[in-house]
Amino acid sequence: QLSLGPGGFVSLLEQTAAVTHTRVIGKPSREFYNAALSVVGVTNPAHVVMVGDDVVGDVKGALDAGLGRALLVKTGKYVHGDELGRKTEGVLPTLTVDSIVEAVDHICSTFDGL
């Protein structure tokens, strides 16, 4: 299945806005996570939990950026076996859960007030 990545859209926006020097950042780059943390005023990424269904973009990206925990949810992009580290150079999710509800329950039950 073919799908259009961001390049075509960026090119269209550049031409429309007469801008030639754009920079696209996104998961799993450390720069993306640092920018997101900065926007919400987080100074210690170790206090942040990432919840996502993409083992590379969400889990590995978050842990590589220094976030404290990364929970993998078995929905959306999740593929059976993603939690085993084959796609992430051995980086493993902190926890793998069946649903976002289970992820939130886990976070709430382990919240230490930081």
N, C-alpha and C positions, 0 to 999 in steps of 0.2 A: 504494500500500500504506500503510495506516495503522499507526502504532505509538505506543505510550504513552511520553511523555517522563518525566523525573524528577518533574514537578510533582504528578502523581497519587500517586506513592509518598511524596513528601515530605508531602503533605497527610494521607495515611493515618497516617504515622508521627507527625506533629504531634498528630493527634487521639488516637491510641493512647497517646502519652506525655504528653498534656496540656501540650504545648509549643507556643508560638505564634510564637516569633521565631527561625526557622531561617534559615540562609544556605547556599545551595548554590553551591559553586564547582567549576569543572571546566575542562578544556581547551576552548578555547585561552587562557583568561585568565592573565595574568601572575601573578595572585594564586595560582592553582593551582600553577604551576611554582615560584614562590618558596616555597610551603609544602612542596612535595615536596623541594626542595633543602635546606630547613631541617631536615626530618625526618632526612635522611641525613647532615647535617653538612657540606654543601658550602658553602664561602664564596665561591668564585669560579665563577659559572656558565659562564664562558668555557672552563672545563676539562671541560664536560659535553657528551656526545653524545646526542642524542635519536634513537631508531630507531623509526619508525612507518609505518603504512600509510595514514594520514589526512593529506592534504596541508594541510588547514586546522588541525585540532586538534593534530596532532603537529608538522609541519614549521613552519608559520607561527607557531603558538603558541610553540614552543620558541625560534625565532630572535627573535621579538618580545620574549621574556623574557630575551634575552641569552645563551642557551646557545651554546656555541662552534660546534657543528655539528648539522645535522639531516639524517639519512639517510632517504630515502623508499624503502620496500620495496614491490615490485610484488605484493602479496598482499592479502587481506582487502578493505578499503575502496578500495584503489587502483583508479582508472579510467584507462585509456589516455589520456595527455596531461596528467595531473595535474602532472607535473614541469615544465610549460611556464609556470606562474605565472598562468594565467587565473583561477583561483579564489582566489588569494592576494595580489591587488594587486601582482603582480610579484615577490613574495618566492619565491625558488627554493630547492629543497633543495640542500644541499651536494653530495650525490651521490644518484643513484637506482640501486638494485640490485635484482636479481631475487629474492633470498631473504634471510632473517635470517642464514643461514650466511655469505653474501657480505658482509653488513653487519659481522658480527663479524670476519671475515677482514680487511676494510678497516680497522676500528678497531685491531685488533692490529698490523697492518703499519705503521700511521701513529702509534702510541702513542709519545709523546716523553717519558714518565716524569713528567709533571706530576701 
